[in-house]
Amino acid sequence: MDAALKRHGLQGSDLELEITESVAMENPERAIGQLQTLRDFGIQLAIDDFGTGYSSLAYLKRLPIQVLKLDRTFVRDIETDPSDAEISAATLALAHNLGLTVIAEGVETEVQRDYLIQHQCDYMQGYLFSKPLPAAEALAFIRAH
């Protein structure tokens, strides 16, 4: 890993890797070991699709991650489903209490955005902000905004 980083002129902190919750929970002990190795190189680690699998909170606290991505299935119905709103709020609170940064996926409305802001969501992504863009267009979008 160290040689690959050096070969490309990168430091571990230049990278953030995402692993889905379901993949991490296939073999939690193995995942913890492999993720810790990556973390030891300074690579930022995120759990994607959180809440859609069968993870144990005991493993969540043991995974050497820094970022938790709140799945769009909960964000989508924040406005209409009190259970999804409460799950989102509870997930944000839990993640923050564990020292994790939270990214909400699939934010499409201002109501969703405002709810997530109210609950101190760190970052959001979704069509409310932009559709997915190729690299050159993403750079132009960032520069324009």
C-alpha positions as CSV (number, residue, x, y, z in Angstrom):
1,M,0.0,0.0,0.0
2,D,2.8,2.4,0.9
3,A,4.5,1.8,-2.4
4,A,1.3,2.4,-4.3
5,L,0.7,5.7,-2.6
6,K,4.3,6.8,-3.2
7,R,4.2,5.8,-6.8
8,H,1.3,8.0,-7.4
9,G,2.5,10.9,-5.2
10,L,-0.2,10.5,-2.7
11,Q,-0.5,10.4,1.1
12,G,-3.1,8.3,2.8
13,S,-5.0,11.4,3.8
14,D,-5.5,12.2,0.1
15,L,-7.9,9.2,-0.2
16,E,-11.3,8.4,1.2
17,L,-12.6,4.9,0.6
18,E,-16.2,3.7,1.0
19,I,-17.2,0.3,2.0
20,T,-20.9,-0.7,2.1
21,E,-22.4,-1.8,5.4
22,S,-23.3,-5.2,3.9
23,V,-19.8,-5.9,2.7
24,A,-18.3,-5.0,6.1
25,M,-20.8,-7.2,7.9
26,E,-20.1,-10.3,5.7
27,N,-17.1,-11.0,7.9
28,P,-16.8,-8.2,10.5
29,E,-13.6,-9.3,12.1
30,R,-11.8,-9.5,8.8
31,A,-13.2,-6.2,7.7
32,I,-12.0,-4.6,11.0
33,G,-8.5,-5.8,10.4
34,Q,-8.4,-4.8,6.7
35,L,-9.9,-1.4,7.4
36,Q,-7.5,-0.8,10.3
37,T,-4.6,-1.5,7.9
38,L,-5.9,1.1,5.5
39,R,-6.5,3.5,8.4
40,D,-2.9,3.0,9.6
41,F,-1.9,4.6,6.2
42,G,-4.0,7.6,7.0
43,I,-6.7,6.7,4.5
44,Q,-10.2,8.1,5.5
45,L,-12.8,5.4,5.7
46,A,-16.6,5.6,5.2
47,I,-19.5,3.2,5.7
48,D,-21.9,3.6,2.8
49,D,-25.6,2.6,2.8
50,F,-25.8,2.7,6.6
51,G,-29.0,1.4,7.9
52,T,-29.9,-0.9,5.0
53,G,-28.0,-4.0,6.1
54,Y,-27.9,-6.0,9.3
55,S,-25.0,-4.4,11.1
56,S,-24.5,-4.6,14.8
57,L,-24.0,-1.4,16.7
58,A,-21.2,-3.4,18.6
59,Y,-19.3,-3.7,15.3
60,L,-20.1,-0.1,14.2
61,K,-18.2,1.2,17.2
62,R,-15.2,-1.1,16.4
63,L,-14.9,-0.3,12.7
64,P,-12.0,2.2,12.2
65,I,-14.2,4.6,10.2
66,Q,-14.5,8.3,10.2
67,V,-17.5,8.8,8.0
68,L,-21.0,7.3,8.0
69,K,-23.2,7.8,5.0
70,L,-26.9,7.9,5.8
71,D,-28.7,6.0,3.1
72,R,-31.1,7.8,0.8
73,T,-33.9,5.3,1.8
74,F,-34.3,7.2,5.1
75,V,-33.7,10.6,3.7
76,R,-36.2,10.2,0.9
77,D,-39.2,10.0,3.2
78,I,-38.2,12.4,6.0
79,E,-41.0,14.7,5.0
80,T,-43.8,12.0,5.0
81,D,-42.7,9.2,7.3
82,P,-42.2,10.0,10.9
83,S,-40.2,6.8,11.4
84,D,-37.7,7.7,8.7
85,A,-37.4,11.1,10.2
86,E,-36.7,9.6,13.6
87,I,-34.3,7.0,12.3
88,S,-32.4,9.8,10.5
89,A,-32.2,12.0,13.6
90,A,-31.2,9.0,15.8
91,T,-28.5,8.0,13.3
92,L,-27.1,11.5,13.2
93,A,-27.0,11.7,17.0
94,L,-25.4,8.2,17.3
95,A,-22.8,8.9,14.7
96,H,-21.8,12.2,16.2
97,N,-21.6,10.7,19.7
98,L,-19.2,8.2,18.2
99,G,-17.1,11.0,16.7
100,L,-18.1,10.3,13.1
101,T,-18.9,12.7,10.3
102,V,-22.2,12.1,8.6
103,I,-23.1,12.5,4.9
104,A,-26.8,12.2,4.0
105,E,-27.4,10.8,0.6
106,G,-30.2,11.5,-1.8
107,V,-31.2,15.0,-0.6
108,E,-33.7,16.2,-3.2
109,T,-35.9,18.8,-1.4
110,E,-35.4,21.9,0.7
111,V,-37.5,20.3,3.5
112,Q,-35.1,17.3,3.7
113,R,-32.1,19.7,3.7
114,D,-33.6,21.8,6.4
115,Y,-34.4,18.8,8.6
116,L,-30.9,17.5,8.2
117,I,-29.4,20.9,9.0
118,Q,-31.6,21.1,12.1
119,H,-30.1,17.7,13.2
120,Q,-26.5,18.9,12.5
121,C,-25.8,16.7,9.4
122,D,-22.3,17.5,8.4
123,Y,-22.6,17.0,4.6
124,M,-25.3,16.3,2.1
125,Q,-25.4,15.1,-1.4
126,G,-28.2,14.8,-3.9
127,Y,-30.1,16.3,-6.8
128,L,-31.0,19.3,-4.7
129,F,-27.4,20.4,-5.1
130,S,-26.5,18.9,-8.5
131,K,-26.9,15.8,-10.6
132,P,-23.8,13.6,-10.8
133,L,-21.2,15.3,-13.0
134,P,-18.1,14.2,-14.9
135,A,-14.9,15.4,-13.4
136,A,-14.4,18.5,-15.6
137,E,-18.0,19.6,-15.2
138,A,-17.8,19.0,-11.4
139,L,-14.7,21.3,-11.2
140,A,-16.5,24.0,-13.2
141,F,-19.5,23.7,-10.9
142,I,-17.4,24.0,-7.8
143,R,-15.6,27.0,-9.2
144,A,-18.9,28.7,-10.1
145,H,-20.4,28.1,-6.7
